[in-house]
Amino acid sequence: MPIILPIKDLRNTNEISSMAHEKQEPIFITKNGYSDLVVMSSELYDKFAKINRIDQAICESEQELLNGAEAVDAEVVFKELEKKYFG
């Protein structure tokens, strides 16, 4: 269930911080009944950023394939990396 709080509750910064770290979920802040801000712990932000980077890399790879790039077999790549870094 999403955590939704009115903007006036931002006065309780320690409580909001504790909630963000404890729940590890975004806290949606509303203003005049409409979504306005999202507050989250830095750990959760880092997790979202990492997922976004992975998604972006997948999207870029798919676009490269659509533009004619040649796919390489994963086993070949891993063998080359192993040879390069472990002899």
DSSP file (Angstrom, degrees, kcal/mol; ACC not computed):
  #  RESIDUE AA STRUCTURE BP1 BP2  ACC     N-H-->O    O-->H-N    N-H-->O    O-->H-N    TCO  KAPPA ALPHA  PHI   PSI    X-CA   Y-CA   Z-CA
    1    1 A M              0   0    0      0, 0.0     0, 0.0     0, 0.0     0, 0.0   0.000 360.0 360.0 360.0 127.5    0.0    0.0    0.0
    2    2 A P        -     0   0    0      0, 0.0     2,-0.6     0, 0.0    25,-0.1  -0.286 360.0-123.8 -66.1 149.9    1.6    3.3   -1.0
    3    3 A I  E     -a   27   0A   0     23,-0.8    25,-3.2     2,-0.0     2,-0.5  -0.857  34.0-179.9 -94.6 119.2    2.4    5.8    1.7
    4    4 A I  E     +a   28   0A   0     -2,-0.6    25,-0.2    23,-0.2    23,-0.0  -0.985   3.2 172.2-126.3 125.8    0.7    9.1    1.0
    5    5 A L  E     -a   29   0A   0     23,-2.9    25,-2.7    -2,-0.5     2,-0.1  -0.958  33.4-110.9-131.7 148.7    1.0   12.2    3.2
    6    6 A P  E >   -a   30   0A   0      0, 0.0     3,-1.9     0, 0.0     4,-0.2  -0.453  35.3-111.5 -73.9 155.0   -0.1   15.8    3.0
    7    7 A I  G >  S+     0   0    0     23,-2.2     3,-1.9     1,-0.3     4,-0.2   0.775 113.3  68.8 -59.5 -29.0    2.6   18.4    2.5
    8    8 A K  G >  S+     0   0    0      1,-0.3     3,-1.3     2,-0.2    -1,-0.3   0.772  88.0  67.4 -63.1 -24.0    2.0   19.8    6.0
    9    9 A D  G X  S+     0   0    0     -3,-1.9     3,-1.6     1,-0.3    -1,-0.3   0.608  76.7  83.7 -72.1 -10.5    3.4   16.6    7.4
   10   10 A L  G <  S+     0   0    0     -3,-1.9    -1,-0.3     1,-0.3     3,-0.2   0.654  72.2  77.1 -67.0 -12.4    6.9   17.5    6.1
   11   11 A R  G <  S+     0   0    0     -3,-1.3     2,-1.6     1,-0.2    -1,-0.3   0.817  82.1  69.0 -63.0 -28.9    7.3   19.6    9.2
   12   12 A N    <>  +     0   0    0     -3,-1.6     4,-2.5     1,-0.2    -1,-0.2  -0.499  64.1 162.1 -89.3  67.5    8.0   16.3   11.0
   13   13 A T  H  > S+     0   0    0     -2,-1.6     4,-2.7     1,-0.2    -1,-0.2   0.868  70.0  51.0 -61.3 -40.7   11.3   15.7    9.3
   14   14 A N  H  > S+     0   0    0     -3,-0.2     4,-2.4     2,-0.2    -1,-0.2   0.907 112.3  47.5 -63.8 -40.4   12.6   13.1   11.8
   15   15 A E  H  > S+     0   0    0      2,-0.2     4,-2.4     1,-0.2    -2,-0.2   0.915 113.0  48.0 -66.3 -43.3    9.4   11.1   11.6
   16   16 A I  H  X S+     0   0    0     -4,-2.5     4,-2.6     2,-0.2    -2,-0.2   0.920 112.4  49.9 -63.1 -44.0    9.4   11.2    7.8
   17   17 A S  H  X S+     0   0    0     -4,-2.7     4,-2.2    -5,-0.2     5,-0.2   0.931 111.7  47.5 -61.2 -46.8   13.1   10.2    7.7
   18   18 A S  H  X S+     0   0    0     -4,-2.4     4,-2.6     1,-0.2     5,-0.2   0.915 112.7  49.4 -60.6 -43.6   12.4    7.3   10.1
   19   19 A M  H  X S+     0   0    0     -4,-2.4     4,-2.9     1,-0.2     5,-0.4   0.914 109.9  51.0 -62.5 -43.9    9.4    6.1    8.1
   20   20 A A  H  X S+     0   0    0     -4,-2.6     4,-1.5     1,-0.2    21,-0.4   0.902 115.3  41.8 -62.3 -41.6   11.4    6.3    4.8
   21   21 A H  H  < S+     0   0    0     -4,-2.2    -1,-0.2    -5,-0.2    -2,-0.2   0.874 118.0  46.3 -73.9 -37.4   14.2    4.2    6.2
   22   22 A E  H  < S+     0   0    0     -4,-2.6    -2,-0.2    -5,-0.2    -3,-0.2   0.936 120.9  34.9 -70.9 -47.4   12.0    1.7    8.0
   23   23 A K  H  < S-     0   0    0     -4,-2.9    -2,-0.2    -5,-0.2    -3,-0.2   0.772  86.1-150.1 -80.8 -27.2    9.5    1.1    5.2
   24   24 A Q     <  +     0   0    0     -4,-1.5    -3,-0.1    -5,-0.4    -4,-0.1   0.914  59.1 114.1  50.8  46.5   12.0    1.3    2.3
   25   25 A E  S    S-     0   0    0     -5,-0.4    -1,-0.2    -6,-0.2    16,-0.2  -0.961  76.4 -93.9-136.4 154.1    9.2    2.6    0.0
   26   26 A P        -     0   0    0      0, 0.0   -23,-0.8     0, 0.0     2,-0.6  -0.417  33.3-141.2 -64.9 145.6    8.6    6.0   -1.6
   27   27 A I  E     -aB   3  39A   0     12,-3.1    12,-2.8   -25,-0.1     2,-0.5  -0.957  13.0-146.0-110.4 118.3    6.5    8.4    0.4
   28   28 A F  E     -aB   4  38A   0    -25,-3.2   -23,-2.9    -2,-0.6     2,-0.5  -0.734   9.9-156.3 -89.6 126.6    4.1   10.4   -1.9
   29   29 A I  E     -aB   5  37A   0      8,-2.9     7,-2.9    -2,-0.5     8,-1.9  -0.879   7.5-156.6-105.7 129.3    3.5   14.0   -0.7
   30   30 A T  E     -aB   6  35A   0    -25,-2.7   -23,-2.2    -2,-0.5     2,-0.4  -0.777   8.0-163.1-107.0 151.4    0.3   15.7   -1.8
   31   31 A K  E >  S- B   0  34A   0      3,-3.0     3,-1.7    -2,-0.3    -2,-0.0  -0.988  81.5 -12.0-132.2 121.6   -0.4   19.4   -2.1
   32   32 A N  T 3  S-     0   0    0     -2,-0.4     3,-0.1     1,-0.3    -1,-0.1   0.847 131.4 -54.4  54.6  35.6   -4.1   20.5   -2.3
   33   33 A G  T 3  S+     0   0    0      1,-0.2     2,-0.3     0, 0.0    -1,-0.3   0.458 118.2 105.3  83.0   1.4   -5.0   16.9   -2.9
   34   34 A Y  E <  S-B   31   0A   0     -3,-1.7    -3,-3.0     1,-0.0    -1,-0.2  -0.876  81.4 -95.7-117.1 148.5   -2.7   16.3   -5.8
   35   35 A S  E     +B   30   0A   0     -2,-0.3    -5,-0.2    -5,-0.2     3,-0.1  -0.371  52.8 154.7 -59.6 132.6    0.6   14.5   -6.1
   36   36 A D  E     +     0   0A   0     -7,-2.9     2,-0.3     1,-0.4    -6,-0.2   0.659  53.8  10.6-129.6 -45.2    3.5   16.9   -5.6
   37   37 A L  E     -B   29   0A   0     -8,-1.9    -8,-2.9     2,-0.0    -1,-0.4  -0.907  50.8-144.8-138.6 162.0    6.6   15.3   -4.3
   38   38 A V  E     -B   28   0A   0     -2,-0.3     2,-0.4   -10,-0.2   -10,-0.2  -0.997  16.6-167.6-129.7 129.5    8.2   11.9   -3.6
   39   39 A V  E     +B   27   0A   0    -12,-2.8   -12,-3.1    -2,-0.4     2,-0.3  -0.937  16.1 158.4-115.9 137.3   10.5   11.3   -0.6
   40   40 A M        -     0   0    0     -2,-0.4   -19,-0.1   -14,-0.2   -20,-0.1  -0.979  43.0 -90.5-151.5 162.6   12.6    8.2   -0.2
   41   41 A S     >  -     0   0    0    -21,-0.4     4,-2.2    -2,-0.3     5,-0.1  -0.321  38.3-116.2 -68.9 158.0   15.7    7.0    1.7
   42   42 A S  H  > S+     0   0    0      1,-0.2     4,-2.5     2,-0.2     5,-0.2   0.840 116.0  57.0 -66.1 -31.6   19.0    7.4   -0.1
   43   43 A E  H  > S+     0   0    0      2,-0.2     4,-1.9     1,-0.2    -1,-0.2   0.919 108.4  45.8 -64.5 -42.8   19.4    3.6   -0.1
   44   44 A L  H  > S+     0   0    0      2,-0.2     4,-2.5     1,-0.2    -2,-0.2   0.893 111.1  52.9 -67.5 -39.1   16.1    3.2   -1.9
   45   45 A Y  H  X S+     0   0    0     -4,-2.2     4,-2.8     1,-0.2    -2,-0.2   0.929 108.2  50.6 -60.3 -44.8   17.0    5.9   -4.4
   46   46 A D  H  X S+     0   0    0     -4,-2.5     4,-2.3     1,-0.2    -1,-0.2   0.890 109.8  50.9 -60.2 -39.2   20.3    4.1   -5.1
   47   47 A K  H  X S+     0   0    0     -4,-1.9     4,-2.2     2,-0.2    -2,-0.2   0.934 112.0  46.1 -63.6 -46.5   18.4    0.9   -5.7
   48   48 A F  H  X S+     0   0    0     -4,-2.5     4,-2.5     1,-0.2    -2,-0.2   0.899 111.8  51.9 -62.4 -41.0   16.0    2.7   -8.2
   49   49 A A  H  X S+     0   0    0     -4,-2.8     4,-2.3     2,-0.2    -1,-0.2   0.897 109.2  50.0 -63.4 -40.1   19.0    4.4   -9.9
   50   50 A K  H  X S+     0   0    0     -4,-2.3     4,-2.2     2,-0.2    -2,-0.2   0.928 111.2  48.4 -64.4 -45.2   20.7    1.0  -10.4
   51   51 A I  H  X S+     0   0    0     -4,-2.2     4,-2.8     1,-0.2    -2,-0.2   0.910 110.9  51.7 -60.5 -42.1   17.6   -0.5  -11.8
   52   52 A N  H  X S+     0   0    0     -4,-2.5     4,-2.6     1,-0.2    -1,-0.2   0.900 108.2  51.0 -62.6 -40.8   17.2    2.4  -14.1
   53   53 A R  H  X S+     0   0    0     -4,-2.3     4,-2.3     2,-0.2    -1,-0.2   0.904 111.8  47.6 -63.5 -40.5   20.8    2.1  -15.4
   54   54 A I  H  X S+     0   0    0     -4,-2.2     4,-2.3     2,-0.2    -2,-0.2   0.939 112.8  48.2 -65.1 -46.6   20.2   -1.6  -16.1
   55   55 A D  H  X S+     0   0    0     -4,-2.8     4,-2.5     1,-0.2    -2,-0.2   0.895 111.5  50.9 -59.5 -40.8   17.0   -0.8  -17.9
   56   56 A Q  H  X S+     0   0    0     -4,-2.6     4,-2.6     2,-0.2    -1,-0.2   0.902 109.1  50.5 -64.8 -41.3   18.7    1.9  -19.9
   57   57 A A  H  X S+     0   0    0     -4,-2.3     4,-2.2     2,-0.2    -2,-0.2   0.902 111.3  48.5 -63.8 -41.0   21.6   -0.5  -20.9
   58   58 A I  H  X S+     0   0    0     -4,-2.3     4,-2.6     2,-0.2    -2,-0.2   0.928 111.6  49.8 -63.6 -44.7   19.0   -3.1  -22.1
   59   59 A C  H  X S+     0   0    0     -4,-2.5     4,-2.2     1,-0.2    -2,-0.2   0.912 111.2  48.8 -60.5 -44.0   17.2   -0.4  -24.1
   60   60 A E  H  X S+     0   0    0     -4,-2.6     4,-2.2     2,-0.2    -1,-0.2   0.895 111.2  50.4 -64.1 -39.6   20.4    0.8  -25.7
   61   61 A S  H  X S+     0   0    0     -4,-2.2     4,-2.1     2,-0.2    -2,-0.2   0.916 110.0  49.6 -64.7 -43.2   21.4   -2.8  -26.6
   62   62 A E  H  X S+     0   0    0     -4,-2.6     4,-2.2     1,-0.2    -1,-0.2   0.900 110.7  50.5 -61.9 -40.1   18.0   -3.5  -28.1
   63   63 A Q  H  X S+     0   0    0     -4,-2.2     4,-1.6     2,-0.2    -2,-0.2   0.895 107.6  53.2 -65.6 -39.5   18.2   -0.2  -30.2
   64   64 A E  H  <>S+     0   0    0     -4,-2.2     5,-2.6     1,-0.2    -1,-0.2   0.912 109.1  49.4 -60.8 -42.1   21.7   -1.2  -31.4
   65   65 A L  H ><5S+     0   0    0     -4,-2.1     3,-1.6     1,-0.2    -2,-0.2   0.908 109.3  51.5 -63.8 -41.0   20.3   -4.6  -32.6
   66   66 A L  H 3<5S+     0   0    0     -4,-2.2    -1,-0.2     1,-0.3    -2,-0.2   0.807 106.6  55.7 -64.4 -28.1   17.5   -2.8  -34.4
   67   67 A N  T 3<5S-     0   0    0     -4,-1.6    -1,-0.3    -5,-0.2    -2,-0.2   0.326 131.3 -90.9 -88.0   8.1   20.1   -0.6  -36.1
   68   68 A G  T < 5S+     0   0    0     -3,-1.6    -3,-0.2     1,-0.3    -2,-0.1   0.496  71.3 152.9 103.1   3.5   21.9   -3.6  -37.5
   69   69 A A      < -     0   0    0     -5,-2.6     2,-0.4    -6,-0.2    -1,-0.3  -0.349  47.3-114.4 -65.2 149.4   24.5   -4.4  -34.8
   70   70 A E        -     0   0    0      1,-0.0     2,-0.2    -2,-0.0    -1,-0.1  -0.726  23.8-128.3 -90.1 130.9   25.5   -8.1  -34.7
   71   71 A A        -     0   0    0     -2,-0.4     2,-0.4    -6,-0.1    -1,-0.0  -0.492  20.2-147.9 -74.0 145.8   24.6  -10.1  -31.7
   72   72 A V        -     0   0    0     -2,-0.2     2,-0.1     3,-0.0    -1,-0.0  -0.948  22.5-107.3-118.4 137.5   27.4  -12.0  -30.0
   73   73 A D     >  -     0   0    0     -2,-0.4     4,-1.9     1,-0.1     3,-0.3  -0.405  22.5-135.8 -64.1 132.5   27.0  -15.3  -28.3
   74   74 A A  H  > S+     0   0    0      1,-0.2     4,-2.8     2,-0.2     5,-0.2   0.862 103.0  56.8 -60.2 -38.7   27.3  -14.9  -24.5
   75   75 A E  H  > S+     0   0    0      1,-0.2     4,-2.1     2,-0.2    -1,-0.2   0.896 107.1  49.2 -61.6 -39.3   29.5  -18.0  -24.1
   76   76 A V  H  > S+     0   0    0     -3,-0.3     4,-2.3     2,-0.2    -1,-0.2   0.926 111.8  48.6 -64.5 -44.7   32.0  -16.6  -26.6
   77   77 A V  H  X S+     0   0    0     -4,-1.9     4,-2.5     1,-0.2    -2,-0.2   0.929 111.9  48.3 -61.6 -46.8   32.1  -13.3  -24.7
   78   78 A F  H  X S+     0   0    0     -4,-2.8     4,-2.5     1,-0.2    -1,-0.2   0.879 110.8  51.2 -64.9 -37.1   32.6  -14.9  -21.3
   79   79 A K  H  X S+     0   0    0     -4,-2.1     4,-2.4    -5,-0.2    -1,-0.2   0.913 111.3  48.1 -64.3 -42.1   35.4  -17.1  -22.7
   80   80 A E  H  X S+     0   0    0     -4,-2.3     4,-2.5     2,-0.2    -2,-0.2   0.907 113.1  47.7 -64.8 -41.8   37.1  -14.1  -24.1
   81   81 A L  H  X S+     0   0    0     -4,-2.5     4,-2.6     2,-0.2     5,-0.3   0.909 112.0  49.6 -65.2 -41.8   36.8  -12.2  -20.8
   82   82 A E  H  X S+     0   0    0     -4,-2.5     4,-2.6     1,-0.2     5,-0.3   0.922 112.9  46.9 -62.8 -43.7   38.0  -15.2  -18.9
   83   83 A K  H  X S+     0   0    0     -4,-2.4     4,-1.1     4,-0.2    -2,-0.2   0.910 114.3  48.0 -63.3 -42.9   41.0  -15.5  -21.2
   84   84 A K  H  < S+     0   0    0     -4,-2.5    -2,-0.2    -5,-0.2    -1,-0.2   0.911 124.7  27.2 -65.7 -44.4   41.7  -11.8  -21.0
   85   85 A Y  H  < S+     0   0    0     -4,-2.6    -2,-0.2    -5,-0.1    -1,-0.2   0.681 132.9  30.0 -97.8 -19.3   41.5  -11.4  -17.2
   86   86 A F  H  <        0   0    0     -4,-2.6    -3,-0.2    -5,-0.3    -2,-0.2   0.325 360.0 360.0-124.7   7.2   42.5  -14.9  -15.9
   87   87 A G     <        0   0    0     -4,-1.1    -4,-0.2    -5,-0.3    -3,-0.1   0.473 360.0 360.0  77.8 360.0   44.9  -16.1  -18.6
